[in-house]
Amino acid sequence: MASSLLLVLLLSLTSSFSVFSEELDSLPPSYPHPHPPSPAPAPAPHGHHHHHHHHPPTPTPAHPHYPPPPSPAPVKPPTNHYPPTPAPIKPPTHHYPPTPAPMKPPTHHYPPTPAPVKPPTHYYPPTPAPMKPPTHHYPPTPAPMKPPTHHYPPTPTPMKPPTHHYPPTPAPAPVKPPTHHYPPTPAPHVPPHHPFPRSFVAVQGVVYCKSCKYAGVDTLLGATPALGAVVKLQCNNSRYPLSETAKSDKNGYYYLEAPKTITTFGVHTCKVFLVSSPSATCQKPSNLHGGIVGAALKPEKPFVSNKLPFVLYTVAPLAFEPKCPR
């Protein structure tokens, strides 16, 4: 930029000097030539205004013996021919190397994630159905055996002895033995046997309806399970008897728990009774295994229910009598 300004100033000075030379040449020969013009002032330092007004040099006054000079022609101001403004310098084009592509991070090949371990499936055996007590097929009661008839030969007629006429002997009066009234001998006291530690009591059993073929006979041949039959557990070990009832299911099976005041130490006072049956054709209780007078309890095994110790007792099968058509 400084070199451009310096070039412009040099061109301006050259143009001014050319004009001044032309004006001197246009003067008449009789006109005294002035002294050469003073040298042009040095260019202004950088930073001042670029436009300079060029005034013509002042002519040297004429000597007194010369005639007065004619009026000079009006000086045409110089036409400043400025050089064309240089085109802006195009900054150099920097050829930078192409930007490298972003480095792709290394691909880590991790081993495949193992599938979640499936927990083992526990196959529990199916819950066994309640054990159906065995059906005892008792043989029919045989008819009473008729004693054999013995055919004895006829008794021969006894030989008639001779008749002796003796005086009759008086018969002695029969002597009656004295009657001794002894008190009945009391039964020996047998303490109850407790095969298990003190526990609560649970009872199970089965109720049937007899077959018409064996009505009135103490047997279960042809019997069918009684649905909805009501049984009662009654314990008489206190002033007031305690009882608990239960109903049989479609298999005739029932299960009940004695009141918590009854334990294995007092279960010997408990018995099971038949109460009722919903069947219209099988409603009369039978005394098979004590269904009317009370069936005894037989201990089976201990178990735990609701964190409480129990002993399971089993009752022999009970039955209702059928109502058979005549």
Sequence and secondary structure as in RCSB ss.txt:
>XXXX:A:sequence
MASSLLLVLLLSLTSSFSVFSEELDSLPPSYPHPHPPSPAPAPAPHGHHHHHHHHPPTPTPAHPHYPPPPSPAPV
KPPTNHYPPTPAPIKPPTHHYPPTPAPMKPPTHHYPPTPAPVKPPTHYYPPTPAPMKPPTHHYPPTPAPMKPPTH
HYPPTPTPMKPPTHHYPPTPAPAPVKPPTHHYPPTPAPHVPPHHPFPRSFVAVQGVVYCKSCKYAGVDTLLGATP
ALGAVVKLQCNNSRYPLSETAKSDKNGYYYLEAPKTITTFGVHTCKVFLVSSPSATCQKPSNLHGGIVGAALKPE
KPFVSNKLPFVLYTVAPLAFEPKCPR
>XXXX:A:secstr
 HHHHHHHHHHHHHHHHHHHHHHHHHS TTS              TTS S             TTS         
                                                                           
                                            SS S EEEEEEEEEE  GGGTTSS  TT EE
 TT EEEEEE SSSS EEEEEE  TTSEEEEE  TT BTTTGGGEEEEEEE S TTS EE  TTSTTT B  EEE
EEEEETTEEEEEEE   EEEE     
